[in-house]
Amino acid sequence: MPSPKPTPITGPLISAFYQRMPIELFVGTVFALGITAIGWIAYASRWAIAWAAAILLLYGIRRLAAHAFTRACAKKGGVGKWFFFFGLGISVTGLAWGYAGAAAAQSGSMGFVAAVAVAIGCVALVTTVTYYGMLRVSALFLAPAVAPPVYFLLAEPRPSTLLAVGLVGVFSLMLLIAALLLRKGFLTSMSMSETNETLCAERNKDREEIKRLSVALKTNAEKRDQLEQESRKLAADLALLKGKTRVLSNTLRDVAPVCPVTGLSTRKYFNQAIDSEWHRCLREKKPLSLIVFTLDDFGRFQESYGAKAVETWLNQGAKIVQQCARRAGDMAARFDECSFALLLTGADTRKALQTAEQVRIAIARAGVVHANLTKEEVATIHAGLATIIPSTDTTAKDLLARVDAALYEAKFQGGNRVVAYRTLSRFRKEAWSTAADGLLTELALRQKLLLWGFEGGWDTYAPQTRLPDQNDRREGVRAILSGHLRVTVEGQWLDLTPGDALFIPAGTNCSFEVIGHEPVVCYAGTSHMEAAKTA
């Protein structure tokens, strides 16, 4: 078990010692008078009178020292000096009691020796208890109190002497153990006292703070009520003003053909232009392309930078988009809150893709800061486009629906990209496999198509031949035996090589063109299963 750490000597501890000193002095005086009376009356010991006078004088001097300490206020300094005087007084007192024990042992009266031993033990115990079981204080008293009688007893060795020495040793050990126990209890009590004082101080401080906060809270509550009334009044006025502004803004937006923020056409005027260009392309059988651009992560951009930054970005984006609407019939417009639209008359899918990429790159190079994006540090856009050759079977709504699907796919892929609606994705293309189908011949290709349910005949097209649009009400197929044939559907094209078979959905407008200088031998057929269902 590790030895306990020594208790530090502090000003408050020395003050407590001097305050409790009268207890020890009173008990010591009582036992000194008692020993003197026993020694004088029972044994006529002259030394008892002189010893009593000396120890009473010593007690008086120590009492004066305690009074001097109180006046000097040792808490402010001089701790070591006052503890030296205190320890010196304890040691001299112990030495005086030790002299009494040695004198009693020399007298040879066992009764008197026992009385003196009891008195020394009681005074030592009271000293230990009075000073909180401090081991140093107990040792300062016990060592000089025990040393003289032990020395005298050992100088004249007898069996009774050895027994007395043993008893003194046992008593001293028990006293030291008691001092250790008392010290432990004192340390615990002192720690609890300090903790209690700290808690009391904190409690008082908290009470003062609570009082201060209560006064402040009451004052703030009155101010808050006043501000709430003013705030409710202002909120009502603001709501009324916002309502009027919203009505006026909607009216202006519906009436004005140009967006006041971007300078582009409004959505209403843009829809009218789509209908007009749709009918013109229907008459002239030209493709019509529509591109919609949307700012990536617009919600966080608006929350982070505010409406002013949004207007700045819209102005820059509008200028870039407007530069691409150069030809007659082309139109740029503000499509919705964070989107632009670009209508390209007579542009096929390839041309529309090039234009959309130019806009996307130009906006990225504009360098509008958008630090909330995970991959880019500047504002970027994603775009969706679709190209269609107007027909009586389609409407402008079909074009808008395809653009919307392409725009969703661009956003789903992470933004900052252009996605075109692939009309040819509805077509199915099969290639000839020499390993599975054998050598490509006219008979083998025709038999394979018959197995798939398609009947038709062979056509041969000269080089550079361009066939008019065809629209079969039944599902059809075009299979190439030799040459290269390009199939164009709504502005998108697909090249067929020998062995390729393209299955065309029913009701689709297609045009065909021979590519290269080699004639094309092509099998054109329709599904006889569809014919059977129709019949």
ROKOL-783281 format. One record per residue: residue in one letter; x, y, z of N, C-alpha, C, CB in turn. Coordinates in pm, whole numbers, plus 50000, padded with zeros to 5 digits. Each point is the difference from the previous one (the first is absolute). Glycine has a CB too. Example, Ala and Ser with C-alpha at 12.3 -4.5 7.8 and 13.67 -1.06 7.14 Angstrom:
A513194943150780499115011950000500905012050000498114988350125
S501545022249803500825011950006499235010950073501184993749785
This chain:
M500854988050000499155012050000500885012450000498164987750122
P501685021549787500875011749994499775009050119499994998849752
S501115007550296499925008850116499255012649962502164990950091
P497025014750003499245012149969500895011949980498124991150130
K501465017649781500795011949974499885009650118499654997349753
P501465009750283499955009450113499065011649969502344993750064
T496935010350042499085011249984500785013049990498224987650127
P501555020649770500755012549987499655009750113500074996949750
I500965010150298499815009850107499625013249935501674988350153
T497135016249872499495012349941499595009650110499234987549798
G500545025050164499575010150095498724996450073501105016649857
P497844979050072498774996150070500224988650098498725007449802
L502184982950164500254988850091500715004650127500134984649803
I500885024150185500695005350119499035008050085502185000949873
S496955006850061499005007650075499094990850079500095017949826
A499514971050112499154990350072500754993950119498784995049786
F502515002350198500804994450111500025009650118501424987549835
Y498865025250138500095009750110498645002450063501945010849886
Q496984988350033498675001850057499614988350090499365013249798
R501124974750170499674988350082501034997550111498874990149801
M502175017550204501054997950101499475001050143501645009149837
P497415000050197499525000750139499434986850050499515023949963
I499944967849947499484987050044501144991550055498155001049829
E502934998250095501144992050044500625005750127500454993549761
L499665019950247500585006450117499164997650125501015017349851
F497674983250133499124997650116500134985850051498415017149911
V501534973149996500124986050043501364997550063498424993049818
G502665012450120501334998250055500145006050139500894999949770
T498505012150251500065006450131499294991550105500095022449889
V498724972350078499264991650095500824987850041497835007749898
F502754985350002500784988050033501295003650074499034988549799
A501555023250169501225004250072499715002850146500905009649789
L497994997150240499625002550137499684987150074499145022449932
G500214968449996499684987250062501254992250037497894999549871
I503084999850038501254992850028500755006650115500134992849760
T499875020650242500695007250108499374996850135500615018349839
A498044981750162499314997150126500314985850047498175016049938
I501814974249970500284986150039501434998850049498324991549832
G502605014750097501414998950040500305006650134500584999549759
W498795011650268500275007250125499294993850120500305020749867
I498434975950112499234994950114500404985750031498095015049940
A501954976249956500244985850029501474996850022498004994749866
Y502885012150061501414996050005500935011450041499504983249824
A499965028350208500795011650046501175002849906499364994850236
S500325004849630501055002449900500175014949980499504978149886
R501695027050152500245014349986500115004149852501174999750224
W499354991349698500185003749859498665002749931502084986349995
A496845007950059498705001849936499585014650001499364977050069
I500975030250044499625014150007500765008049894499514997750248
A501834999949743500805007249902499584996649856501895000250164
W497814986949814499574995949864498685006449961501184978250029
A497895022650071498695005949972500145014749966498924983750154
A501965023349921500205014149972500595002049861500315004450244
A500654986749717500635001349870499024997449885502154993050104
I497064996549910499104996649888498855009949989500584975950027
L498985029650093498965010249992500545012649935498914990750203
L502365012649825500625011549933500104997649849501295005150210
L499044982549754500094996549858498645001549932501874984150050
Y497085011150017498665001349943499605014749987499374978050101
G501045030249995499705014249991500705006649882499695000450246
I501594996049735500745005649887499344996049867502154999350136
R497434988449852499344995449876498675007249978501104977550027
R498205025550087498745007249984500235014249948499014986350185
L502075020149867500365013249950500404999549852500745006450231
A499964982949729500364998449859498754999049911502124988450070
A496855004449978498764999049923499345013749986499684976450081
H500365031450029499425013449994500775008849902499224997750238
A502125000949763500835007849907499724996249856501765002050175
F498034985249800499674995549864498705006249952501194978450043
T497815022050046498715005649962500135014649960498864984050154
R501955023449920500185014249970500845002049873499825005150245
A501174985849733500865001449881499314995549872501974996550147
C496944995949867499234995249881500934992449906498415019650018
A501944968550022500984991949925499484995549865500924992450217
K497805009449756499484995749870500645007749885497864994050110
K502655017849917500565008349894501464996849973498405017750063
G502264974550022501414996949977500664994450125500095017949828
G501174977950160500734994750115499514986650047500435023050064
V499084968649847499464986950040501094991450061498285001449819
G502894998250116501094991650051500465004350138500714996049767
K499385017150259500465005050131499034996150110501135019149887
W497584982750092499034997050104499864985150023498795020849942
F501394971249953499974985550023501244995550079498684996949786
F502445009950195501204996750079499755002650148501475005649804
F497945006150228499705003050140498994990050056500465024449957
F498554972249960499004990350045500634986450028498265012149866
G502584982850043500654987150020500975000150116499764995849760
L500935015650260500945001150113499254999050133501535014349861
G497314992550146499204999250123499524986050027499305023449965
I500244969349929499544986250017501154991150049498275003349818
S502924998350122501144991550037500455002650143500724999749761
V499365012950280500415003350138498984994650100501185020649918
T497534980550044498964994550088500174984950014498425018449932
G501824974849957500234985650007501224996650083498934997649779
L502135010250208501204997650078499735001750149501405007749807
A497785002550227499655002050141499254988150055499925024649963
W499154970249961499264988350046500924987750004497845009649905
G503094989650003500984988950007500875000850123500004999249754
Y500405012950286500775001550124499174995450118501275019349903
A497424983950098499154995450110499964984850005498605020849980
G501324972649903499994985449999501294994250050498445000849811
A502725005150151501294995050047500155001950150500995005049776
A498555006750275500095002650144499134990250078500465024249954
A498344972949992499124990450069500624986250001497995013349931
A502644982549957500654986849999501164999550097499324997149763
Q501385013950257501145000350092499554999050145501265013849834
S497514991050196499504999450137499754985850045498985022349969
G500784968749935499814985950032498604996450041502304999850066
S496795009649938498624997150036499224996549874500135015550200
M499414972049794499294995549881498665007049984501144978050022
G498225025550088498725007149991500175013749940499194987450195
F501865019549849500255013349948500414999449851500685007750232
V500154981949736500414998249859498764997649911502234990450076
A496845001449974498804997349923499175012649980499994976750088
A499915031550019499235012449989500625009449897499294997750239
V502035003949764500685008749905499854994649857501645006850181
A498494979649802499864994049866498605002449943501684982550063
V497295016350025498645002549954499845014649959499134981750150
A501435027349931499905014249967500695003149867499935005450244
I501294989049735500705002349872499184994649883502234998850120
G497204989049898499204994349892498785008349968500794977850066
C498545027250040498815008249975500365013149931498924989750201
V502165016849847500415012649937500414997549854500775008950224
A499964979949749500394996949863498774997549911502154990250086
L496865002649971498794997449923499235012849971499884977350102
V500005031250001499305012649980500735008649898499124999150235
T502225001049770500785007649903499754994949856501765004350178
T498204982749808499754994149867498615003649948501544981050057
V497455018050032498635002949958499835014849971499174980750137
T501435027749951499825014549985500545005049867500155002350246
Y500984992449712500645004849877499754990749881501755010750141
Y497024983949852499494992849882500814987649963499165021849918
G501544972350182500774988049970501205002449911497924987650025
M502605024549974501195003049920501184991950053499145023349950
L501444968449966501054990850043501235007650048499154982949838
R501165027950097501165007950040499815005950139500465005349760
V498344999750269499725005750132500074989150108498545017749894
S500854970550076500044989050097501444995650026497744992549924
A503075006949969501394995750019500805010350078499874987249787
L499845025950188500715010650074499744999250150499845014449798
F498974981250241499704998650143500454986550054498055015349971
L501694974149955500214986550053501474996550012497844993349899
A502985010850004501424996250005500725005550126500004999649747
P499925013350283500665004950123499304995550128500765019649870
A497924977050122499304995550120500384985750036498115015349944
V502234976449959500294985850026501494997750022498024993749862
A502805014550074501454997450003500604999950141500115010449775
P499664999750316500634999950134499654987850084499955024749991
P498744971750023499714988350084500544987049940497965011650083
V502014987249784500544987849938501504999150025498205000749823
Y502465010450163501465000150026500294995950143500305018049828
F498934987450267500234996750140499724985350027499415023550064
L499524971349878499654986050024501044990649939497585006250004
L502934997349877501014991549939501335001050071498835002549784
A501425008550291501275001450073500084990250117500095024149934
E498744972050120499944990350110499134988349956500325018250177
P500264972649743499194989049944499514990350106501295002149790
R497434996350220499304990350086498804994649922500755012050214
P498724976449822498844994649929498845010049997500704977050068
S499075029450044498905009850001500315011949912499424992850231
T501885010349760500415011349914499724997049853501785006050167
L498614981849793499764996149860498524999849968502084986550004
L497115009050093498564999949978499475014349983499824978950135
A500705030149948499565014149990500395006049866500225002450248
V501014994249707500445005249869499094994749888502385001450084
G497294985749927499114994349898498655006650000501194978550022
L498285024150099498705006650006500065014049941499454986650203
V501645020549826500165013449942500054999449847501235007350207
G499514982549740500084998549854498654997049938502324992150026
V496924998750041498674996649948499095012250002500294976450078
F499775030850032499165011950011500365010349893499784995950247
S501525005849732500435009749898499534995949862502005005550140
L498124981349830499544995149869498525002149982501814983250001
M497425013550107498535001949990499665014749981499644979950145
L501125028649923499745014249987500285005049857500565002950245
L500534991849696500315004049862498924995049903502454999650055
I497084988049969498934994749914498745008650014500934976550023
A498765027150101498835008750022500185013349929499594989050221
A501675016149783500265012749931499774998749850501665005950177
L498794982749765499784997949857498514999649965502164987649989
L497075005250095498574999149975499325013650013500034976350083
L500375030950022499435013350018500375009249884500094996950248
R501165001849705500455008449888499184997149874502315000650099
K497444986549878499204996449882498615006250009501274978549978
G498125020350142498695006050017500045015149988499384981150146
F501705024849904500135014649990500135004449854501085000450226
L499754992249698500165003549859498674999149925502374991950009
T496884997450021498704998449935499075011450038500294975149999
S499715028150133499135010850047500425013349939499624987550214
M501715014849779500485012549945499635001149852501885000150167
S498264988549758499645000249858498525002849982501844983849953
M497345009750133498555002349990499665014350038499584975950052
S501155029550046499755013850041500345009649888500454993950238
E500735003849698500385008749889499004998949885502414997650066
T497174989849906499014998149894498705007050032501054978149945
N498545020850184498775006550042500105015149988499564981150156
E501615024449886500185014549986499975004349855501344999950210
T499304991949705499995003449857498594999749942502314990649979
L496934998850061498634998849951499135011450052500284975249989
C499955028550138499225011150056500315013049926499984988750225
A501335013349748500375012149927499385000249860502145001150130
E497914987349803499404999249867498495001950007501844984849927
R497565009650180498545001550015499635014650020499864977150097
N500915029849988499725014250021500205008049872500694997550240
K500374998749688500265006849874498874997649901502474997950041
D497064989449955498894996749910498735007550040501014977449960
R498775024150173498815007250044500055014649953499834984850200
E501355021349813500145013749955499805001149849501575004450190
E498974985649740499855000149854498544998049960502334991249977
I496985000150100498574997649971499195012750023500264975850064
K500075031350046499305012450026500235010149888500214995950245
R501065005049712500325009449893499284996349871502235004250106
L497794982549864499344995449878498495001850007501854983649967
S497575014850154498555001950014499615014349968499954982150175
V500855027349876499715014149970500155002649850500795006750232
A500334987749711500225002049856498904993449917502485001150042
L497084986950004498964992849927498685007750002501134978450057
K498575027350059498775007750009500045012049907499714992550237
T501475014149763500145011549911499934995949853501405011250173
N499294977649795499994995149862498614995449957502384993350025
A496875000950071498654995349966499115011749958500254981050161
E499885030349910499215011749963500415005249862499765006050243
K501574994249734500475004549868499564990349892501985011150108
R498074975749926499614990049901498545001549960501724984550094
D497425017750007498575001749968499795012049909499394989750221
Q501355020949808499875011949916500494997449858500285014250202
L500874978649788500544997049867499114990249924502315004150088
E497074986549985499114990449933498795007249940500744981950159
Q498755027549913498875007649946500415007649873499055002350233
E502115004149774500485007249882500314990349886500935017850148
S499624970349888500344990249897498754994749931502054993850129
R496915003549950498744995149940499405010549906499574985950204
K500545026549837499465010549914500805001049871499225012550203
L502124986949811500835000649880499794987849911501695013450127
A498134974749935499784987849922498715000949920501254986850171
A497725018849893498735001549928500165009649882498734995550213
D501985015849811500225009649891500844993749888499855019150165
L501174973049876500854993649900499254989649919501955004050148
A497194988149919499214990049927499085006649899500104984950199
L499305026349843499135007249907500805005249881498505006550189
L502684998949839500845005349892500474988849907500735018750151
K499654969749907500424988749916498874995149911501634993450177
G497165006349879498874995749918499765009149882498984990250202
K501095022849825499825009549890501134998749898498815015750156
T502414982549894501144998749908499894987449916501435012350162
R498114976649900499874987549927498955001249890500694987350205
V498205019049829498945001849899500505008549885498244997950177
L502465012949855500525008849897501054992849915499545019850147
S501344972349920501044992949927499404989749905501555003550191
N497444989249857499354990049913499325006649881499664985150199
T499745026449827499335007149891501005004549894498235007550160
L502884998349886501035004449907500624988349924500465019450150
R499734969649922500614988549934499094994249893501244995050209
D497445005149819499074994749901499865009149879498774988650184
V501365024249840499805009649891501265002349919498255011050137
A502914990449933501255003749932500544988149922500515016850180
P499954985449697500604989049921501474997550036498425005749815
V502195003350266501434998950032500164999350152500645012749789
C500234978450258500304998750143500805012350044500004974649985
P499585032550121500715012250040501394997250059497795010450043
V502474977550003501294996750062501044996349894498794992150205
T500794999549699500974994749903499945006849864499844978550118
G499035027849850499855005849868499604989849894501665016850065
L498104970649973499574989749906498484999449995502104986850044
S497405005549861498564998549988499444992750121500204999649749
T498565003350284499344993250112499504986349956499335022250098
R500274969849999499544986349971498735000349914501024991950218
K498085017349813498755000849924500285003249853498795007350208
Y502065002649769500335003949862500784988849932500035024450066
F500804968550011500784989049944499104988549956501935006550147
N497044990549929499064989349962499295003549870499694994150241
Q499985018449743499375004349875500964998349882498595016450128
A502704986749896501004998549892500204985449964501145020950079
I498804970150018500134985649970498874995449910501144996450220
D497645007849813498874995949916500155005349858498524999850203
S501955012549784500165005949867501084992649920499285022350090
E501894975249972501084993149931499654985549973501635015350107
W497564978749978499594986149979499234998949868499894996150251
H499155012649727499224999349877500865003149879497965006550128
R503005002649886500865003149885500884988149965500005024350065
C500584969150035500834988249973499154988449949501605007350177
L497144992249865499114989549949499775001849850498884998350225
R500975014249733499805002449857501284997349921498255017250056
E502894987249999501264998949928500734987050028500165024550006
K499294967050083500594987150037501455001650046498484988749836
K501725021350252501315002650058500024995650146500365019449841
P500814977050210500094996450143499885012450088501444980349943
L498065017850178499875010750099500644994950130497845009249891
S503154998450158500734995850121499725009750114501824989649859
L498055004950260499765008050120501034995850106497505002349946
I503155007850114500994997650107499565007750125501894996649831
V498164997150283499705006650128501234998750090497494994949980
F502985016550075501175000550088499545003350142501515007349807
T499034985750292499655002550141501265000650084497784988349970
L502275021250123501155001650090500114988050094499785025149987
D501404969350025500234988950093499875004950144501524988649832
D497755003650248499865002750143499545014350026501804983250046
F497125020649885499515013850008499545003650141499334998549762
G500054991850311499475003050134501095004650095498214983249962
R502895009450044501095003850091500705012849954500324975850059
F499755026249810500595012449947499195012150048500874987749797
Q497835011150197499145011150042500085002350150498484995149808
E501554994050271500095001550145501335006050043498474980450025
S502615016149905501335004350041500325014249957500724976549988
Y498845027449893500455012949945498905010349985501734987449882
G497025008550131498925009749999499475003349862500985009050205
A497944999049794499305003349875500865008449907497844998950123
K503015009749934500835008649915500954991749915499835018350171
A500824971549892500924991349926499254992049894501494998650201
V497274997349829499204992649902499725008649878498954986650184
E500695026149838499745008949887501265002249917498215011250134
T502954989849934501265001749926500284988049912500905014250186
W498904973849870500234987949920499014999349884500884988150204
L497855015249821499004999549894500355009649886498254993750171
N502255018149862500395009649895501144994649915499275018950148
Q501754975349920501144994649924499564988149915501575007650181
G497634983649877499534988449923499135003949884500124986750205
A499035023549816499105004549892500805005549882498235005250170
K502825002249857500825005449891500654988849919500445020750136
I500034968949934500664988949930498994992449913501674997950188
V497154999549866498984992649924499515008249883499324987950208
Q500525025249812499495008649894500935000349879498865013950173
Q502454984849851500975000249890499844988149906501575012050150
C497784977349898499834988049916498735000749914501224986850174
A497905022849852498775001249921500235010349889498554993950203
R502205002149694500415009449895499084999549877502364997650080
R497084990549890499274998549873498545003950017501554981549932
A497825020549957498575003250002499234987950053500255016249805
G498854986150287499234989250060500594995150130499314993549774
D501985009050250500604996150127499545009750109502014990249880
M497855004550242499545008650110500574995050131497885005449875
A502575004250209500444997050136498995005850097502454999849932
A497264993150176498985004550095500364995350139498254999449820
R501185007750279500114995350138498884989950022501035022050082
F499384965449943499024989250003499284999450135501414987249837
D499325014250273499405001050133500995007250091498644978749966
E501255019450165500795007850095501494998849977498194997050164
C502304991049805501454997949988500374993349867500144998250249
S499005003049649500244993049874499855009649882499194978650104
F501585018249789499885006849872499594989849895501745017250066
A497624987549828499624991449888500535006249871497924991850123
L502474999449786500515004449870499324991749892502235006950100
L497044999849811499284993449891500795002149872497755003450114
L502624985349820500805000449878499184994149886502174998350131
T497465010049775499204995549885500934994549892498205017150052
G501474970949896500764993849892501314993650047498995016749849
A501274982650282501244994150052499744985550038500805022550085
D500094968549869499854986050038500644997750137500014993049756
T500004994450287500504996750133501475003450015498314982050016
R502505015449879501425002850009500255014950019500474980049855
K498845028450068500175014550013499535004850138499705002549751
A499184992050298499505004050131500974996050111497644997749914
L502974990550071501004995650100501195009350002499274976449969
Q501225027649915501145009249994499665013350067500764989049786
T498055016150185499605012850060499884998850152498785005949789
A500614983450259499834998250144501354998850071497814988749958
E503135004349980501334998750060500715013550004500134976449917
Q499725031649976500605013350001499475008450116500264998849751
V498445000750273499405007750110500504994850135497955004649860
R502094982250156500444994250126501445004150034498454980649961
I502435018549939501415003550022500155014950028500714981249850
A498545027250076500105014650019499545004150140499625003249753
I499334990650298499525003550135501004995550106497624998149920
A502994990250059501024995450096501205009450000499244976349967
R501135028549914501155009149992499695013950054500784987249802
A497945016150213499645013150055500495001450144497995000749851
G502204988050219500635000250132499145005650111502095002349882
V496604995850112499135004250110500224990450117498265009949841
V502144995350275500384991650114498784992650054501865015950058
H498314971149964498974991650062500734989650084498325003549806
A502165000750313500874991450081499264988350063501395019850046
N497274979949950499264989050063499974987549914498635016950116
L501784984149759500034988149916501124990950046499075012949806
T500724973950185500994990550049501144998049901498214988750128
K501525012949742501034997349899500575012649939498874978549952
E500315031850037500455012249934499965011650099499164991549776
E501645018750198500005011950084499335011749930502094992050108
V497425005949770499295010449927498644994749958502185010049918
A496934999350053498654996049959500044993049864499045019350131
T500244969549859499914992449875498534997249971502284989550038
I497475005449843498634996949960499924985749949499585024249943
H499214970550056499734987749927498885003149899500714985050198
A499335008049690499075003249892499394987349944501335020549944
G497424980850013499314989349930499475005249868499394988950218
L500725003049678499545004549868499294988649928501905016649986
A497294987449921499304990449915499805006349863498824989450200
T501215002149698499785004449862498874991749941502445006949973
I496684999649955498864993049942499655006549866499124993750231
I500474997949676499475005149872498484999750012502034991649863
P497355019950150498555000450025499224992049896500295022550107
S498694970849940499104992449913498605001150057501844983949931
T497235010549993498615000650048499774990850118499275005549769
D501674985250254499854990650113500645005250128499974981449836
T500745029950157500675005350118499575014450023501964984649963
T498305020350160499675013850035501195006350072497534994450018
A502375018750007501065007050072500144994850143499595020249859
K499334974450197500094994350135500934987950004497685008150045
D502344984349843500934988649993501445004750008498334987249863
L501975024050070501355005550004500365004350143499775007649761
L499314999350307500265004550137500184988250094498685020749956
A500544968850026500114988250086501354993249982497524996949990
R502975002349886501304993749975501145008450059499084989649790
V500805023550199501035008750060500014998350152499745016649811
D499094982750247499914998450145500654986850044497895013750002
A501894975549921500624987150034501525000849988497944988149919
A502565018549977501455001449984500605008750110499734997249752
L499555013350289500485008950106500094992550134498985019849880
Y500034972050146500034991950124501194990449999497485001650018
E502794992349868501134990749991501325007350021498684985649842
A501475026750107501235007750019500215003350148499745009849770
K499184993750299500105002850144500314987250077498395019149975
F501004969849988500224987350067501454995549987497614993849957
Q503035009249930501394996149979501015009050070499294990849783
G500245019350293500905008250078500135014349954501184979750046
G498135024349848500085013749953501245002949919498705006450198
N501425006149758501135004649920500194991249876501095008950208
R497844988549722500054991749879498785002949914501294982050122
V498775013249754498895001449905499534986049962500905022049910
V497804975950096499414987149965498935002449893500454990450233
A499665002149658499035001149891499014988350008501715011949854
Y497034991150120498994989549995500254991449876498305014750122
R501874972549900500344990949890498734993549947502294995650100
T497275009849786498814994349936500264985749955499315022849924
L501934974650032500344986649949500074989550109501245011049819
S498624993150309500024989950106498784990949993501285015950144
R497654988649785498834991349983500204989649891498585018850077
F502524982749846500274990749891500864988550052499855018849829
R499994969750106500824988450035500854996249879498264991850166
K503065006549860500944996849893500644986450029500445024649956
E499544966649943500614986850012501114998749896497834990150085
A503315004649956501144998149909500134985249964501185020050101
W499304977549777500194986249953501234994150067498915005449777
S500934982350271501114992950064500394988149911499235007150233
T501964993549709500464989149914500124987050078501225016649858
A499214984250267500164987950081498674993350028502035009950104
A496924998249920498714994250034499094998249879500215010450223
D499894999049679499074999849888500624994649871498865019250105
G502454979149890500654995249880500355011249905498774978850025
L501495017849849500395009849900498815008949965501754984149908
L498515029350080498945009549967499674998949852500765015650183
T498014979349789499524999149861498585005349997501474979949949
E498055022149927498655005349985498974990550058500735012349796
L499454974550177499054990150049500044998950152500254987449784
A500975012250273500124998450145499405012050073502084986249967
L498165025949984499475011950066498485000349991502125012449948
R497334983749934498555000349985499344989750090500285007849764
Q500304980250246499424989650085500025004350148500764982549834
K500305024150206500075004350140498925010350030502474995550001
L497305013749905498955010150021498614993749998501495017249895
L498334972450022498714993049999499744993150133500214996749753
L500864997750304499844993750132499605010250106501714982849935
W498755029550050499655010650095498625006049972502435005050025
G496944990749865498645004449971499915011949907499404991450218
F501585010649695499985011549908500034995049857501175014650171
E497884990649749499934996649858500215012649918498444980750048
G502215017749837500255011549914500774995949876500005015050201
G500794994349746500764997149880501305007849997497884995349879
W502915002150017501325006249989499925012649914501104977450025
D499625032950019500115012549922501475003249983497775008650088
T502524997449797501385004249973500005015149975500624977149903
Y500285030150169500075014649990501375003849948498355003050190
A501635006249712501255004649940500735009250097499014998149768
P502305003850215500755009050088499425014249997502054986249961
Q498045020850154499535013750018498485001249991502155007849906
T497134980850100498545000549994499455004450135499974981749824
R499055027450172499335004650121498524997249986501745018050041
L497724973650045498604995849991499125009550080500714975949971
P498085026549986499075008850074499604993550133499145009449781
D500264998850306499564995050130498984988949981500435022450105
Q499694967649982499084988649996499414998250139501314988849812
N497415007850189499304997950127499074988149983500145024750060
D500284964049995499214987849989499184998450128501734989249847
R497015007250135499124998450115500304987350077498275012749879
R502554978750064500394987650068501495000150029498134987549887
E502285004450207501434998850032500744994849878499484995850244
G501655010649724500744996349881501454996650031498495014449868
V502234981150028501404996550016500755004049873499414980750157
R501855023449862500925002449889501264992250030499045023249949
A501304967349961501174991650017500935002049880498684982950136
I502615018849887500975003449897500794987649962500155023850085
L499854973249783500814989049949501365005349954497924987549929
S502095024550012501255006249957499815015049996500644979649865
G500485028050147499955014649997499765005950139499164998749765
H500725014750240499785007150125498785009049985502464999350054
L496604999650042498765007549995499855008050130498944982449849
R500765030650137499785008650116498515002150021502225011549963
V497324985950159498605001950038499915012550087499514974849988
T499635034749975499835012450076498585000450056501705012249855
V498224990050277498715000650070499995012750085499764974550003
E499385035049961499815012150078501335007050029497964989850102
G502885011549797501265007250014501154991550053498655020050037
Q501114967450002501064991150046500184988849897499505005450244
W501774990549739500264990349896500794988250054499975018249831
L499934970750089500684987650037500464993349871498604997250213
D502674998449782500554993549881499874985050014501605019049965
L497944974449924499874985449995501044994649903497525001150055
T503154988349986501024993349918499524985949966501865013750108
P498834979149800499554986549962499814991050122501195002649782
G497664990850222499664991150111499155006550107502094988249954
D497785025350044499205007050100498534999649962501945014950055
A497214983050048498555000249982499425009950101499944975749916
L499355034550035499425010250087498494998250001501905016249951
F497554982050171498564998050017499385013550037500314975750073
I498755028949844499455013550010498604999150060501365007949799
P498374999350311498664999650060498955005349905501025002750225
A497774992949793498905004149913499735014950016498994976950015
G500675029749874499635014150002501175009550010497924993050102
T503325002649867501185008550012500385005449863500804986950200
N499435026549794500475006149876501504998049986498145017250010
C502294976749882501414997349976500375004549859499954980350161
S501315023949824500555002849868501284991949985498985023449993
F501364972849885501154991349973500905006749898498644979350052
E502685018649965500985005849907501164990349985499335023650067
V501084974149805501124991049972501305007650025498644987049828
I502245006850250501285006050035501104992849922499155006450232
G501735001349706501114994049928499694998349852500674988550208
H500245004649723499894998149855499554985949963501785017149970
E497784975250126499564986349974498494999450011502184990650088
P497155002849813498554998850010499604991950123499815001749750
V498975000550300499504993250119498954989949959500475020350142
V499734967149903498984989649983499344998550136501284987749812
C497425015250195499315001050129498724991849995500975022950040
Y498764970350071498754992650015499065008850081501164977149989
A497695026249952498995008250066498784991450026500855021049889
G498794977750237498874991450034499185005850113501314980349925
T497515014150091499115003950111499594987550075499155020349874
S500384981550246499634988850086498684994249954501245010250195
H498794976749766498754993749960499174996550122501104991049794
M499515009150324499224997650122499095011950026501844985750095
E498685026749887499165011850015498895000049898501935012550089
A498394982749787498974999549896498914990250038501715005849827
A498684982950232499014990050041499105005650109501584981549939
K499015026150155499195005950107499025010149943501874996650162
T498615011349739499135010249941498834993549927501975015349976
A498354973749949498944992849929499004994150098501594994949814
